Amino acid sequence: MSEGEMLIIKVPGSSANLGPGFDSIGLALNVYLTLEVELAENWEVISLSEELNAFPKDETNYIFQIAIETAEKYNKKLPACRIKVKSDIPLARGLGSSAAAIVAGIELADVLCKLHLSKQEKLEWASKIEGHPDNVGASLLGGLVIGCQFEDEVSIESFHHLEMDIVAVIPKEELLTKHSRGVLPQTLTYENAVQAGAIGNVMIAALLNGNYKQVGKMMRADQYHHPYRKEIVPHLKDIEELAPDLGAFGVALSGAGPTVLCLAEKGAGMDLATRLENVLPEMEYRHLSIEQAGSKVYVPNKKRCLQ
């Protein structure tokens, strides 16, 4: 990147778990964190989205911190830069805003320090920072991702052929992941763990086969987190009961919540969102789709991709 040149980094948001795919399944969504980057004498963050104004404007900003840490990991020094940041990913709502920031920071360091990291290297580093590969994997690779993490090794598979409509039901209240994880049990019995894993396996197979009725059934049978998080996300139970009669084939808490995803067959999403809004008008509704591409880095005027 040369002086005076602008760089664009665009990272999709994501949803994790899809019910029984706890900490292992991620789905990229067509909401985005976008950075416009220029080299500068001093660190500066310019927020183009009102929701981002609460965050630091200097090098203590989380995106810069991830970028600086990434550069240091590879014995490089990140040059000072100015970034204009905008996002339509709701914060603290379970739609991958923190994972998108992590991926953006890694992409920023990769291009400014000429690290030439592979997708796998980015994935392993992002997963180490985040603690699991579902959200960061979806933001990096796009589509549906299924992954696991053993210490520093991450194994992941991605799928880009699925098509469905997604209605995100977003309440006004934030819910921090730390609080949402605090209601989960520390252990499961061996019998319950086996059953919970089997439910997740069947859901994945049904999703890849297009057996949507089975997908919805397995989502509702989740034993990893839905039964416990309903205590702090009471609207999940209401939506689980209402949405199937309004056109959804599956309902799941998005990540740690409080957003709830309603999955519908292609073309049915707008009608589903309208029907849900009629019965639960206090929520925000977004008609979304799967983002099949992951994070992108490019120079806009030259239409040149740097990945």
C-alpha positions in Angstrom: 0.0 0.0 0.0 1.5 3.3 -1.1 1.1 6.9 0.4 -2.2 8.4 -0.6 -3.7 5.1 -1.6 -7.0 4.0 0.0 -7.6 0.4 1.0 -11.0 -1.2 1.7 -11.4 -4.1 4.2 -14.9 -5.6 4.2 -15.8 -8.3 6.7 -19.3 -10.0 7.0 -21.0 -10.5 10.3 -22.0 -14.0 11.4 -24.3 -16.2 13.5 -23.0 -19.1 15.5 -24.3 -22.4 16.9 -27.6 -22.7 14.9 -28.8 -24.5 18.0 -27.0 -27.8 18.6 -23.8 -26.7 16.7 -22.5 -25.0 19.8 -19.1 -23.3 19.3 -18.6 -25.2 16.1 -21.0 -24.0 13.4 -20.9 -20.5 11.9 -23.0 -18.8 9.2 -21.8 -15.7 7.4 -24.5 -13.0 7.0 -24.9 -10.1 4.6 -24.2 -7.5 7.3 -20.7 -5.9 7.2 -17.9 -4.1 9.1 -16.2 -1.9 6.5 -12.8 -0.1 6.9 -11.5 2.6 4.6 -7.7 2.7 5.4 -5.1 5.3 4.6 -1.5 5.6 5.8 -1.1 8.6 8.2 1.3 10.2 10.6 -0.9 9.4 13.6 -3.4 6.7 14.6 -6.9 7.8 14.0 -10.4 6.1 13.9 -13.2 8.0 12.3 -16.6 6.4 13.0 -19.1 6.6 10.2 -21.7 4.7 12.2 -23.2 6.3 15.3 -23.1 3.1 17.2 -19.3 3.0 17.0 -18.7 6.5 18.5 -18.3 5.0 22.0 -15.1 3.3 21.0 -11.6 4.8 21.2 -10.4 6.9 18.3 -6.7 6.2 18.6 -4.4 3.2 18.7 -6.3 1.8 21.7 -9.2 1.0 19.4 -9.8 -2.8 19.4 -9.3 -3.2 15.7 -5.9 -1.4 15.9 -5.0 -3.5 18.9 -5.6 -6.7 17.1 -3.7 -5.4 14.1 -0.7 -4.3 16.2 -0.7 -7.6 18.1 -0.8 -9.5 14.8 2.1 -7.5 13.4 4.1 -8.1 16.5 3.4 -11.9 16.3 5.3 -11.9 13.0 8.1 -9.5 14.2 6.7 -6.5 12.2 5.6 -3.0 13.3 2.3 -1.8 12.0 2.6 1.7 10.4 0.2 4.4 11.7 -2.9 4.8 9.7 -6.3 6.5 9.6 -9.4 4.3 9.3 -12.9 5.3 8.6 -15.2 2.6 10.1 -18.8 1.8 9.4 -20.9 -1.1 10.4 -24.4 -2.5 10.1 -23.6 -5.4 12.4 -25.6 -4.7 15.7 -23.3 -4.6 18.7 -23.6 -7.2 21.5 -26.6 -8.8 19.8 -25.0 -12.2 18.8 -24.3 -11.3 15.2 -20.5 -11.6 15.3 -19.5 -7.9 15.7 -16.4 -8.8 17.8 -15.3 -11.6 15.5 -15.6 -9.2 12.5 -13.4 -6.7 14.3 -10.8 -9.4 15.0 -10.8 -10.5 11.3 -10.6 -6.8 10.2 -7.6 -6.2 12.5 -5.8 -9.3 11.2 -6.5 -8.3 7.5 -5.2 -4.8 8.3 -1.9 -6.1 9.6 -1.6 -8.7 6.8 -1.8 -6.1 4.1 0.1 -3.2 5.7 2.9 -5.4 6.9 3.0 -7.6 3.8 2.6 -10.7 5.9 1.0 -12.7 3.1 -0.8 -14.9 5.6 -2.8 -17.9 4.3 -6.5 -18.2 5.2 -5.5 -21.1 7.5 -3.0 -18.9 9.3 -5.5 -16.1 9.7 -8.1 -18.6 10.9 -5.8 -20.1 13.5 -4.8 -16.8 14.9 -8.3 -15.4 14.9 -9.6 -18.5 16.6 -7.0 -18.3 19.3 -8.0 -14.7 20.0 -11.8 -15.4 19.9 -11.5 -18.8 21.7 -13.5 -20.8 19.0 -13.6 -20.9 15.2 -17.3 -20.5 14.4 -17.8 -16.7 14.0 -14.3 -15.9 12.8 -14.3 -18.8 10.4 -17.6 -17.6 8.9 -16.3 -14.0 8.6 -13.1 -15.2 7.0 -14.4 -17.9 4.6 -18.1 -17.0 4.1 -20.9 -19.5 3.8 -21.5 -22.2 6.3 -18.5 -23.3 8.3 -18.1 -26.3 10.7 -15.0 -26.4 12.7 -13.2 -27.5 15.9 -10.2 -26.3 17.8 -7.5 -28.3 19.6 -5.0 -26.0 21.3 -3.5 -24.0 18.4 -4.8 -26.3 15.6 -8.1 -25.5 13.9 -9.8 -27.8 11.5 -12.7 -26.4 9.5 -14.9 -27.2 6.5 -16.8 -24.6 4.6 -19.9 -24.9 2.3 -21.1 -22.3 -0.2 -24.1 -24.0 -1.9 -26.8 -23.4 0.7 -29.6 -20.9 -0.1 -32.2 -19.8 2.4 -33.8 -16.7 3.8 -32.9 -15.6 7.3 -35.0 -13.3 9.5 -33.0 -11.8 12.4 -35.3 -10.9 15.3 -33.3 -8.3 17.2 -34.4 -6.9 20.6 -33.4 -3.5 21.9 -31.4 -4.9 24.8 -27.8 -5.8 24.5 -26.5 -9.1 25.9 -22.8 -9.6 26.6 -21.3 -13.0 25.7 -19.7 -13.2 29.2 -23.1 -12.9 30.9 -24.7 -15.3 28.4 -22.0 -18.0 29.0 -22.4 -17.6 32.7 -25.8 -19.4 32.7 -24.4 -22.5 31.0 -23.6 -25.6 33.1 -19.9 -26.5 33.7 -20.4 -30.1 32.8 -22.8 -32.5 31.1 -23.2 -36.2 31.9 -21.6 -38.6 29.4 -25.1 -39.7 28.3 -26.3 -36.2 27.8 -23.1 -35.2 25.9 -23.5 -38.1 23.5 -27.1 -37.2 22.8 -26.4 -33.5 22.4 -23.6 -34.3 19.9 -25.8 -36.7 18.0 -28.5 -34.0 17.6 -25.9 -31.6 16.2 -24.6 -34.2 13.8 -28.1 -34.9 12.4 -28.8 -31.2 12.1 -25.7 -30.7 10.0 -26.5 -33.7 7.8 -30.1 -32.5 7.3 -28.9 -28.9 6.5 -26.5 -30.2 3.8 -29.2 -32.5 2.4 -31.8 -29.7 2.3 -34.1 -31.6 4.7 -35.4 -28.5 6.3 -38.0 -30.1 8.4 -35.4 -32.2 10.1 -33.2 -29.1 10.6 -35.9 -27.4 12.5 -36.6 -30.4 14.6 -32.9 -30.7 15.6 -32.6 -27.0 16.3 -35.5 -27.2 18.8 -33.9 -30.3 20.4 -30.6 -28.5 21.3 -29.3 -29.5 24.7 -26.1 -27.4 24.8 -27.4 -23.9 25.4 -31.0 -23.1 24.4 -32.5 -24.7 27.6 -30.3 -22.6 29.8 -30.3 -19.3 27.9 -34.1 -19.1 27.8 -33.8 -17.8 31.3 -32.2 -14.6 30.1 -33.7 -14.5 26.6 -37.4 -15.1 27.2 -38.5 -14.1 23.7 -36.6 -17.2 22.3 -39.4 -19.5 23.6 -42.1 -17.2 22.2 -40.5 -17.2 18.8 -39.9 -20.9 18.8 -43.6 -21.4 19.3 -44.8 -18.8 16.8 -42.4 -18.8 13.9 -43.0 -22.3 12.5 -46.7 -21.4 11.9 -45.6 -18.2 10.2 -43.2 -19.7 7.6 -40.0 -20.6 9.4 -38.5 -24.1 9.3 -36.0 -23.5 12.1 -35.4 -21.1 15.0 -32.2 -20.6 16.9 -30.5 -18.2 19.3 -27.9 -16.3 17.3 -24.6 -16.9 19.0 -24.9 -15.9 22.7 -28.0 -13.9 21.9 -30.2 -12.0 22.3 -30.9 -12.0 18.5 -33.0 -15.0 17.4 -32.6 -16.3 13.8 -35.6 -17.7 12.0 -34.6 -19.7 8.9 -37.0 -20.0 5.9 -36.9 -21.4 2.4 -35.6 -19.1 -0.3 -38.2 -16.4 -1.1 -40.2 -16.8 2.1 -38.3 -14.4 4.3 -40.0 -11.1 3.7 -43.4 -12.6 4.4 -42.1 -14.3 7.5 -40.6 -11.0 8.8 -43.9 -9.2 8.2 -45.9 -11.8 10.0 -43.5 -11.9 13.0 -43.6 -8.1 13.3 -47.4 -8.2 13.4 -47.3 -10.4 16.5 -44.1 -9.1 18.1 -43.9 -5.5 17.1 -41.4 -4.4 19.8 -38.5 -6.1 18.0 -36.3 -5.1 15.1 -36.5 -7.3 12.0 -33.8 -7.8 9.4 -34.3 -9.9 6.3 -30.9 -11.4 5.6 -29.2 -14.0 3.5 -26.0 -16.0 3.6 -22.9 -14.1 2.6 -21.0 -16.7 0.4 -17.8 -14.7 0.3 -15.7 -14.0 3.4 -13.5 -11.0 4.2 -12.3 -8.9 1.2 -9.4 -6.5 0.9 -9.1 -4.4 -2.1 -8.1 -1.0 -3.6 -11.4 0.6 -4.8 -10.1 2.8 -7.6 -8.0 0.1 -9.2 -10.6 -2.7 -8.5 -7.6 -4.7 -7.4 -8.1 -7.4 -4.8 -5.1 -7.7 -2.4 -5.9 -11.2 -1.0 
